């Protein structure tokens, strides 16, 4: 259906769409040839994005050659792809998994939009990406893929009844040893944080270092993780103190999967369980953790930042929830190595840039 949308002209581009841009239930979007440094983030509201850029930009960067986006700075990048959606079709964007694990904050913007990452039904126009590197300065270029787009017809519903039915049909949650586990379902599928790991000397997480070299986001396996991260060993008391504004990579205790008939999105901020953000990417393609490549459930990686105050996490504490939605038809591709996916076998895993 995504390929059909491309053929029908719902997604327009002056450059051919690469086959690996089409993921199981999403389309990777590409940065265009220029980026604008702006004074502040914004929503265009009553204006086209380009009009707001004229008053907010400080300078332009040429992305036809590799360019540095500095951490702590806000950039707006027109994307290669444009949309011409039918009236009954909307879209939603999420950062790609590797983007979130680098702590690169991205949000999609459209002309006259009043919310980020949401494209209204029938939208016809350009797409822009706000890019804010928060921990590492990054190197990007025209064609770099930082975000992905999903198309939706009507108003797709998600409910606990749907989740229960999916679990009954496919078994969504597993403990260690491929044993099905009882899901905790309440306005989504809840996940807990793993601070125990698989053994007494297990690394259970990573904390980003404050002053590091650049990361070229298009290079895979290029960097020694020790230059960018401090490893967190299993705490003796089962508790981890989050320092305000530090960036952590942690893992869920549960192993989860997404059947071929559904996709899932992690709710990124849960004030009811603590003042911290638990995920920056948050989209799970069909086939994630499924029995492809001999996988039966995969741990979800949590990208965590505590805001304003120190916060103590305890092993097994509920920290986030997944919201599932059914696809119109089952996906033809499954998340995994066959479509270039990097995290099907993860437990606690940094982004693909680190070896």
MARSE-384192 format. One record per residue (C-alpha): residue in three letters; chain; x, y, z. Coordinates in nm, 2 decimals. Layout:
! residues N
REC rest kette      X      Y      Z
REC  ALA     A      X      Y      Z
...
This chain:
! residues 355
REC rest kette      X      Y      Z
REC  UNK     A   0.00   0.00   0.00
REC  UNK     A   0.29   0.23   0.07
REC  UNK     A   0.44   0.15  -0.27
REC  UNK     A   0.09   0.22  -0.42
REC  UNK     A   0.08   0.56  -0.25
REC  UNK     A   0.41   0.64  -0.41
REC  UNK     A   0.28   0.53  -0.75
REC  UNK     A  -0.04   0.73  -0.71
REC  UNK     A   0.15   1.05  -0.63
REC  UNK     A   0.05   1.09  -0.27
REC  UNK     A   0.42   1.12  -0.19
REC  UNK     A   0.61   1.34  -0.44
REC  UNK     A   0.99   1.37  -0.49
REC  UNK     A   1.22   1.51  -0.75
REC  UNK     A   1.47   1.23  -0.67
REC  UNK     A   1.38   0.86  -0.71
REC  UNK     A   1.27   0.68  -0.39
REC  UNK     A   1.52   0.41  -0.29
REC  UNK     A   1.37   0.07  -0.23
REC  UNK     A   1.50   0.05   0.12
REC  UNK     A   1.32   0.37   0.22
REC  UNK     A   1.00   0.17   0.22
REC  UNK     A   0.99   0.00   0.56
REC  UNK     A   0.72  -0.26   0.67
REC  UNK     A   0.47   0.01   0.77
REC  UNK     A   0.66   0.34   0.72
REC  UNK     A   0.86   0.55   0.48
REC  UNK     A   1.20   0.69   0.56
REC  UNK     A   1.22   1.06   0.47
REC  UNK     A   1.54   1.23   0.35
REC  UNK     A   1.70   1.56   0.43
REC  UNK     A   1.71   1.81   0.14
REC  UNK     A   2.02   2.01   0.03
REC  UNK     A   1.99   2.30   0.28
REC  UNK     A   1.94   2.34   0.65
REC  UNK     A   1.85   2.66   0.84
REC  UNK     A   1.98   2.74   1.18
REC  UNK     A   1.69   2.92   1.37
REC  UNK     A   1.67   3.12   1.69
REC  UNK     A   1.40   2.90   1.84
REC  UNK     A   1.17   2.61   1.77
REC  UNK     A   0.82   2.71   1.64
REC  UNK     A   0.49   2.59   1.50
REC  UNK     A   0.38   2.79   1.19
REC  UNK     A   0.01   2.81   1.29
REC  UNK     A  -0.14   3.06   1.05
REC  UNK     A   0.17   3.08   0.83
REC  UNK     A   0.36   2.87   0.58
REC  UNK     A   0.69   2.74   0.73
REC  UNK     A   0.90   2.92   0.47
REC  UNK     A   0.75   3.25   0.59
REC  UNK     A   0.84   3.18   0.95
REC  UNK     A   1.19   3.08   0.85
REC  UNK     A   1.25   3.42   0.69
REC  UNK     A   1.21   3.59   1.03
REC  UNK     A   1.37   3.32   1.25
REC  UNK     A   1.67   3.19   1.05
REC  UNK     A   2.02   3.31   1.14
REC  UNK     A   2.21   3.14   0.85
REC  UNK     A   2.19   2.85   0.60
REC  UNK     A   2.40   2.54   0.58
REC  UNK     A   2.48   2.37   0.25
REC  UNK     A   2.40   2.00   0.29
REC  UNK     A   2.52   1.91  -0.06
REC  UNK     A   2.85   1.84   0.13
REC  UNK     A   2.87   1.70   0.49
REC  UNK     A   2.78   1.97   0.75
REC  UNK     A   2.79   1.98   1.12
REC  UNK     A   2.47   2.03   1.33
REC  UNK     A   2.59   2.16   1.67
REC  UNK     A   2.44   2.02   1.99
REC  UNK     A   2.20   2.25   2.16
REC  UNK     A   2.11   2.43   1.84
REC  UNK     A   1.78   2.42   1.65
REC  UNK     A   1.78   2.36   1.27
REC  UNK     A   1.49   2.34   1.02
REC  UNK     A   1.56   2.12   0.71
REC  UNK     A   1.32   2.11   0.41
REC  UNK     A   1.28   1.74   0.32
REC  UNK     A   1.32   1.58  -0.02
REC  UNK     A   0.97   1.43  -0.01
REC  UNK     A   0.64   1.63  -0.04
REC  UNK     A   0.29   1.52   0.02
REC  UNK     A  -0.04   1.53  -0.18
REC  UNK     A  -0.27   1.33   0.04
REC  UNK     A  -0.63   1.23  -0.03
REC  UNK     A  -0.89   1.39   0.19
REC  UNK     A  -0.94   1.07   0.40
REC  UNK     A  -0.56   1.01   0.46
REC  UNK     A  -0.34   1.17   0.72
REC  UNK     A   0.01   1.10   0.83
REC  UNK     A   0.23   1.08   1.14
REC  UNK     A   0.61   1.10   1.19
REC  UNK     A   0.85   0.95   1.44
REC  UNK     A   1.23   0.98   1.47
REC  UNK     A   1.41   0.66   1.35
REC  UNK     A   1.54   0.43   1.62
REC  UNK     A   1.90   0.53   1.56
REC  UNK     A   1.81   0.90   1.57
REC  UNK     A   1.65   0.86   1.91
REC  UNK     A   1.95   0.66   2.05
REC  UNK     A   2.18   0.94   1.95
REC  UNK     A   1.96   1.18   2.15
REC  UNK     A   1.88   1.38   1.83
REC  UNK     A   1.54   1.54   1.88
REC  UNK     A   1.34   1.56   1.56
REC  UNK     A   0.99   1.67   1.48
REC  UNK     A   0.81   1.70   1.15
REC  UNK     A   0.65   2.04   1.06
REC  UNK     A   0.40   2.12   0.78
REC  UNK     A   0.26   2.45   0.65
REC  UNK     A   0.00   2.60   0.88
REC  UNK     A   0.04   2.32   1.13
REC  UNK     A  -0.06   2.36   1.50
REC  UNK     A   0.11   2.04   1.62
REC  UNK     A   0.44   1.86   1.55
REC  UNK     A   0.47   1.52   1.38
REC  UNK     A   0.10   1.51   1.27
REC  UNK     A   0.00   1.58   0.91
REC  UNK     A  -0.36   1.66   0.86
REC  UNK     A  -0.59   1.47   0.62
REC  UNK     A  -0.56   1.59   0.26
REC  UNK     A  -0.24   1.79   0.32
REC  UNK     A  -0.07   1.91   0.00
REC  UNK     A   0.26   2.07   0.05
REC  UNK     A   0.62   2.05   0.16
REC  UNK     A   0.76   1.87   0.47
REC  UNK     A   1.02   2.02   0.71
REC  UNK     A   1.21   1.86   0.99
REC  UNK     A   1.32   2.03   1.31
REC  UNK     A   1.65   1.88   1.42
REC  UNK     A   1.80   1.94   1.76
REC  UNK     A   2.11   1.74   1.86
REC  UNK     A   2.10   1.73   2.24
REC  UNK     A   2.40   1.53   2.34
REC  UNK     A   2.63   1.48   2.04
REC  UNK     A   2.70   1.72   1.76
REC  UNK     A   2.63   1.53   1.44
REC  UNK     A   2.74   1.53   1.07
REC  UNK     A   2.47   1.51   0.81
REC  UNK     A   2.42   1.56   0.44
REC  UNK     A   2.15   1.57   0.18
REC  UNK     A   1.98   1.23   0.17
REC  UNK     A   2.04   1.15   0.54
REC  UNK     A   1.74   0.98   0.70
REC  UNK     A   1.64   1.09   1.05
REC  UNK     A   1.27   1.03   1.05
REC  UNK     A   1.00   0.81   0.92
REC  UNK     A   0.64   0.87   0.80
REC  UNK     A   0.33   0.65   0.85
REC  UNK     A   0.00   0.70   0.65
REC  UNK     A  -0.34   0.66   0.82
REC  UNK     A  -0.68   0.63   0.67
REC  UNK     A  -0.96   0.77   0.88
REC  UNK     A  -0.90   0.77   1.26
REC  UNK     A  -0.73   0.44   1.35
REC  UNK     A  -0.84   0.33   1.70
REC  UNK     A  -0.63   0.18   1.97
REC  UNK     A  -0.79   0.02   2.28
REC  UNK     A  -0.71  -0.22   2.56
REC  UNK     A  -0.97  -0.46   2.41
REC  UNK     A  -0.76  -0.46   2.08
REC  UNK     A  -0.44  -0.52   2.28
REC  UNK     A  -0.60  -0.81   2.47
REC  UNK     A  -0.72  -0.96   2.15
REC  UNK     A  -0.38  -0.93   1.98
REC  UNK     A  -0.22  -1.09   2.28
REC  UNK     A  -0.47  -1.38   2.28
REC  UNK     A  -0.39  -1.43   1.91
REC  UNK     A  -0.02  -1.37   1.90
REC  UNK     A   0.13  -1.36   2.25
REC  UNK     A   0.28  -1.01   2.27
REC  UNK     A   0.49  -1.04   2.59
REC  UNK     A   0.76  -1.28   2.69
REC  UNK     A   0.98  -1.34   2.99
REC  UNK     A   1.33  -1.49   2.97
REC  UNK     A   1.36  -1.83   2.80
REC  UNK     A   1.08  -1.76   2.55
REC  UNK     A   0.81  -1.81   2.81
REC  UNK     A   0.49  -1.61   2.75
REC  UNK     A   0.42  -1.36   3.02
REC  UNK     A   0.10  -1.21   3.14
REC  UNK     A   0.07  -0.86   3.00
REC  UNK     A  -0.01  -0.55   3.21
REC  UNK     A  -0.27  -0.37   2.99
REC  UNK     A  -0.40  -0.03   3.10
REC  UNK     A  -0.44   0.23   2.83
REC  UNK     A  -0.17   0.04   2.65
REC  UNK     A   0.09  -0.23   2.71
REC  UNK     A   0.31  -0.13   3.01
REC  UNK     A   0.68  -0.20   3.01
REC  UNK     A   0.91  -0.20   3.31
REC  UNK     A   1.28  -0.11   3.33
REC  UNK     A   1.55  -0.38   3.36
REC  UNK     A   1.82  -0.29   3.61
REC  UNK     A   1.92  -0.65   3.68
REC  UNK     A   2.04  -0.77   3.35
REC  UNK     A   2.12  -1.14   3.27
REC  UNK     A   2.41  -1.18   3.51
REC  UNK     A   2.58  -1.03   3.82
REC  UNK     A   2.84  -0.84   3.61
REC  UNK     A   2.59  -0.74   3.34
REC  UNK     A   2.60  -0.39   3.19
REC  UNK     A   2.24  -0.27   3.23
REC  UNK     A   2.27   0.07   3.06
REC  UNK     A   2.48   0.35   2.93
REC  UNK     A   2.51   0.72   3.03
REC  UNK     A   2.62   0.97   2.76
REC  UNK     A   2.94   1.16   2.82
REC  UNK     A   2.91   1.54   2.80
REC  UNK     A   3.20   1.62   2.57
REC  UNK     A   3.26   1.39   2.28
REC  UNK     A   3.37   1.39   1.91
REC  UNK     A   3.13   1.43   1.62
REC  UNK     A   2.90   1.15   1.51
REC  UNK     A   2.85   1.10   1.14
REC  UNK     A   2.49   0.96   1.14
REC  UNK     A   2.55   0.78   0.80
REC  UNK     A   2.84   0.57   0.93
REC  UNK     A   2.76   0.23   1.08
REC  UNK     A   3.00   0.07   1.34
REC  UNK     A   3.24   0.36   1.30
REC  UNK     A   3.30   0.46   1.66
REC  UNK     A   3.43   0.31   1.98
REC  UNK     A   3.14   0.33   2.23
REC  UNK     A   3.38   0.41   2.52
REC  UNK     A   3.46   0.75   2.36
REC  UNK     A   3.09   0.85   2.39
REC  UNK     A   2.93   0.65   2.68
REC  UNK     A   2.99   0.54   3.04
REC  UNK     A   2.87   0.19   3.10
REC  UNK     A   2.63   0.14   3.40
REC  UNK     A   2.68  -0.19   3.58
REC  UNK     A   2.41  -0.37   3.76
REC  UNK     A   2.33  -0.17   4.08
REC  UNK     A   2.37  -0.37   4.40
REC  UNK     A   2.05  -0.24   4.55
REC  UNK     A   1.85  -0.26   4.23
REC  UNK     A   1.81   0.12   4.20
REC  UNK     A   1.95   0.38   3.96
REC  UNK     A   1.97   0.75   4.03
REC  UNK     A   1.90   0.96   3.72
REC  UNK     A   2.09   1.28   3.71
REC  UNK     A   1.88   1.57   3.58
REC  UNK     A   1.92   1.62   3.20
REC  UNK     A   2.18   1.34   3.16
REC  UNK     A   2.09   1.10   2.87
REC  UNK     A   2.06   0.72   2.94
REC  UNK     A   2.01   0.41   2.73
REC  UNK     A   1.83   0.14   2.93
REC  UNK     A   1.62  -0.17   2.85
REC  UNK     A   1.28  -0.31   2.92
REC  UNK     A   1.25  -0.62   3.14
REC  UNK     A   0.99  -0.76   2.91
REC  UNK     A   1.05  -0.90   2.56
REC  UNK     A   0.77  -0.78   2.33
REC  UNK     A   0.67  -0.83   1.97
REC  UNK     A   0.45  -0.67   1.72
REC  UNK     A   0.25  -0.90   1.48
REC  UNK     A   0.24  -0.85   1.11
REC  UNK     A  -0.12  -0.71   1.14
REC  UNK     A  -0.02  -0.42   1.37
REC  UNK     A   0.22  -0.15   1.45
REC  UNK     A   0.30   0.01   1.79
REC  UNK     A   0.41   0.34   1.93
REC  UNK     A   0.56   0.41   2.27
REC  UNK     A   0.42   0.70   2.46
REC  UNK     A   0.73   0.91   2.52
REC  UNK     A   0.63   1.10   2.83
REC  UNK     A   0.44   0.96   3.13
REC  UNK     A   0.41   1.22   3.41
REC  UNK     A   0.21   0.98   3.61
REC  UNK     A   0.51   0.76   3.67
REC  UNK     A   0.78   1.03   3.70
REC  UNK     A   0.91   1.35   3.55
REC  UNK     A   1.12   1.19   3.28
REC  UNK     A   1.11   1.11   2.91
REC  UNK     A   1.14   0.74   2.83
REC  UNK     A   1.16   0.73   2.45
REC  UNK     A   1.26   0.96   2.17
REC  UNK     A   1.19   0.74   1.87
REC  UNK     A   0.89   0.53   1.97
REC  UNK     A   0.77   0.35   1.66
REC  UNK     A   0.77  -0.03   1.63
REC  UNK     A   0.73  -0.18   1.29
REC  UNK     A   0.53  -0.50   1.23
REC  UNK     A   0.75  -0.80   1.28
REC  UNK     A   0.95  -0.64   1.57
REC  UNK     A   1.04  -0.92   1.80
REC  UNK     A   0.84  -1.17   1.60
REC  UNK     A   0.96  -1.52   1.50
REC  UNK     A   1.16  -1.40   1.21
REC  UNK     A   1.54  -1.47   1.22
REC  UNK     A   1.45  -1.71   1.51
REC  UNK     A   1.33  -1.43   1.74
REC  UNK     A   1.06  -1.47   2.00
REC  UNK     A   1.02  -1.13   2.16
REC  UNK     A   1.28  -0.85   2.18
REC  UNK     A   1.36  -0.61   2.46
REC  UNK     A   1.26  -0.25   2.40
REC  UNK     A   1.54   0.00   2.44
REC  UNK     A   1.45   0.31   2.65
REC  UNK     A   1.60   0.65   2.59
REC  UNK     A   1.57   0.82   2.92
REC  UNK     A   1.62   1.17   3.05
REC  UNK     A   1.50   1.30   3.39
REC  UNK     A   1.39   1.66   3.38
REC  UNK     A   1.47   1.92   3.65
REC  UNK     A   1.50   1.68   3.95
REC  UNK     A   1.70   1.37   4.03
REC  UNK     A   1.49   1.06   4.00
REC  UNK     A   1.54   0.71   4.13
REC  UNK     A   1.44   0.41   3.91
REC  UNK     A   1.39   0.07   4.07
REC  UNK     A   1.43  -0.26   3.89
REC  UNK     A   1.10  -0.37   3.75
REC  UNK     A   0.93  -0.03   3.78
REC  UNK     A   0.67   0.05   3.52
REC  UNK     A   0.81   0.34   3.31
REC  UNK     A   0.63   0.34   2.97
REC  UNK     A   0.35   0.20   2.76
REC  UNK     A   0.30   0.08   2.41
REC  UNK     A  -0.01   0.17   2.21
REC  UNK     A  -0.09  -0.08   1.93
REC  UNK     A  -0.29  -0.01   1.61
REC  UNK     A  -0.41  -0.26   1.35
REC  UNK     A  -0.29  -0.22   1.00
REC  UNK     A  -0.55  -0.21   0.71
REC  UNK     A  -0.38  -0.52   0.57
REC  UNK     A  -0.09  -0.73   0.70
REC  UNK     A   0.25  -0.60   0.62
REC  UNK     A   0.44  -0.77   0.34
REC  UNK     A   0.78  -0.70   0.49
REC  UNK     A   0.88  -0.78   0.85
REC  UNK     A   1.11  -0.58   1.07
REC  UNK     A   1.45  -0.75   1.07
REC  UNK     A   1.78  -0.78   0.89
REC  UNK     A   1.60  -0.83   0.55
REC  UNK     A   1.49  -0.47   0.54
REC  UNK     A   1.81  -0.32   0.70
REC  UNK     A   1.67  -0.32   1.06
REC  UNK     A   1.95  -0.31   1.32
REC  UNK     A   1.79  -0.40   1.65
REC  UNK     A   1.59  -0.72   1.61
REC  UNK     A   1.82  -0.91   1.85
REC  UNK     A   1.89  -0.63   2.10
REC  UNK     A   1.88  -0.65   2.48
REC  UNK     A   2.06  -0.33   2.58
REC  UNK     A   2.19  -0.18   2.26
REC  UNK     A   2.34   0.15   2.16
REC  UNK     A   2.27   0.30   1.81
REC  UNK     A   2.42   0.12   1.51
REC  UNK     A   2.70   0.39   1.49
REC  UNK     A   2.89   0.23   1.78
REC  UNK     A   3.09  -0.09   1.79
